[in-house]
Amino acid sequence: MRTGKKAATKSDKKGLERALGAPKAVRSSPKDRDLARNTKDAEGQFLTTNQGLRINDDQNSLKAGERGPSLLEDFHLREKITHFDHERIPERIVHARGSAAHGVFQVYESMARYTRAAFLNDPAARTPVFVRFSTVAGSRGSSDLARDVRGFAVKFYTSEGNFDLVGNNMPVFFIQDALKFPDLVHAVKPEPDREIPQAASAHDTFWDFISLMPESAHMIMWVMSDRAIPRSFRMMEGFGVHTFRLVNEAGESSFVKFHWKPLLGVHSILWDEAQKISGLDPDYHRRDLWEAIDSGAFPEWELGVQIVPEKDEHKFAFDLLDPTKLIPEEVVPVKRVGKLTLNRNPDNFFAETEQVAFHPGHLVSGIDFSNDPLLQGRLFSYTDTQLSRLGGPNFHEIPINRSVAPVHNNQRDGHMRQEINRGTASYQPNSVGGGCPFQAGRADGGFVSHAEKIDAHKVRGRSKSFFDHFSQAALFFKSQSDVEKEHLIQALRFELSKVERPEIRERMVRVLAQVDGGLAGRVAEGLGIAVPKAQNGPLNLSVPADGDAAAFQPEPVRKKILLSPALSMANKPLKGIQTRKVAVLAADGVSGSSLAAMTEALKAAGATPAVVSTRVGFLKTDTGKDIKIDASLLNTGSVLFDAVCVPGGKASVAALLAEPRAVRFVKEAYGHAKAIAATGEGMQLLSAAGALAASKAQAAAPAAGIVVGEIPKTKSVAEAFIAAIAAHRHWEREEKPPTPS
């Protein structure tokens, strides 16, 4: 086998001769004309995976030592055997509901110090990507607005093969070992006897499982927080979840956590809004992503990395391999190394968004796995599920999944095979095919697994360093703002109130007591049950005495709790108002000057104003100008917008005051703490909705986020309104909301 530094090509006859081990004269014999036919496709090429990654060793599986067991993480072994197993020849189980887009990724500067991955080393390279966002628990027909984790999967079509960064919008997960993944999904899915509730975790089986798995405590803080209902896919963070490795040209390894930081900031919506949006537009997130790209407002994220030298693996108060833990950004800062831009919508939803196949085992040289036990299990699961979902082992040949790097290997046939392979050499090693395709050396870009020293017994168990289930859960809760804490408490109250079995609610409150006594107390108060104190001994969660569950309920580990401001969305740096949707309530007779000044200022700031009226069609301003109506009060609501403004105009405001939906529109926006502006007579509608005092003296000092002024001062009102929108929400108002609509 040829493993030299220079790739053999059709023009590299000497290299081909060396690989064949025969003199040139033999090539011209009639017998070997068949050889030329057999080598036509793979002549002079390197052996690759179906993702285009060059293979360094096709003779040996990856083992824990030369005489040790084969390892599940051997992605080449799994792909090769799985394809063979299915050579004779439905909806995703999780992440079924998704939305996706094409784009590009470009690194800012070379990361050669840490990795030999080519796409991370060439600042001039624009790597094509396909990104899919999704909910997890619901079916394809569920709402975008479920309280749920969001998938954030990125397929990089690199020059060295496909690299899939398959993550979520939360940096941790429910479980520590992939063996429990089927149990988790079975628990959160609709209950099997009645197939309800859809796309919701507020039911007995989910909380029964969670209350018996203390390792889920940290993830529950995230899922019950505002992070679980993002304002937009464009305004949520992404995380690789697991700890991976970066390996440089010298073979030196560093641990890495991957982050996606949205340039529009991180924002969410309220649970009350989510319920109403599900009725008005259950495709809210899908539509938002599509319309933003279609209008040229391309969503952008920066790729961030937390890099930990291999020598520092054990210096933290938590285990880097534990997927229920994160590295606080205050401990290891996130370095932003490149930008992802989504700039093209799919041409066909089924062919692209539905058929795209991600896999955390699709790597490129320079990126490798860690021993995270959840990641190791995912390496098997993803290939296995694609076989069922996409009909067989050739899912990599579907256009959206094809590598842009050449693919050459000996895999053949199978259901829906697209490639027409020529030649008879479909095995390794071979001589009839000239030994092609060749194995690639490291210098040729061949993948070489990091040589990690392992000296251990084969066991079913987990490290004691994984047993601290509550310190980071407490860190997350304590790092939230008061408003975010209140939302989290109300979410837990709602979810657990839907649980029918009292013993499950009580058990879950005992778990919450290990996180924070005040949190447990507030939740228990809403459920009408007593609050237990945090205990130092075993948790005693009253599980069946079968001897198994006790292993996963160790004594609580008590570690010093610090604060991490980066965990709070309220502490994120404020951004502008690019792509924010602003409802402009208006009817016939609206002040044309005020309407024009407000909409022009909003557009100049990057927002998207939409005229909302009592009907569809066109309205006339006070000067007789026709204005197109973008939405009617009959088919929209304030929950679909980030802010609301009401331009003056006597006739316009009179018509809005006579329409209860208009009053409710403003009232809801006020109750949801959104920025609201009004000019001239528009202030009357704010007063009618309880958003502005009726008396002039009181109206002169409006509540936070409320901006008013006379029509001639529309320009200054617009400036203040834009600043108010940039703050996203004005939570001071949430303490005393108006009467619920």
Beta strands, then each sheet from edge to edge (+ up, - down):
strand 1: 98-107
strand 2: 127-135
strand 3: 150-158
strand 4: 161-168
strand 5: 238-239
strand 6: 244-247
strand 7: 253-262
strand 8: 300-309
strand 9: 335-344
strand 10: 367-368
strand 11: 581-585
strand 12: 608-613
strand 13: 618-620
strand 14: 626-628
strand 15: 631-632
strand 16: 643-646
strand 17: 675-679
strand 18: 706-709
sheet 1: 4+ 3- 2+ 1- 9+ 8- 7+ 5-
sheet 2: 4+ 3- 2+ 1- 9+ 8- 7+ 6- 10+
sheet 3: 15+ 12+ 11+ 16+ 17+ 18+
sheet 4: 13+ 14-
end
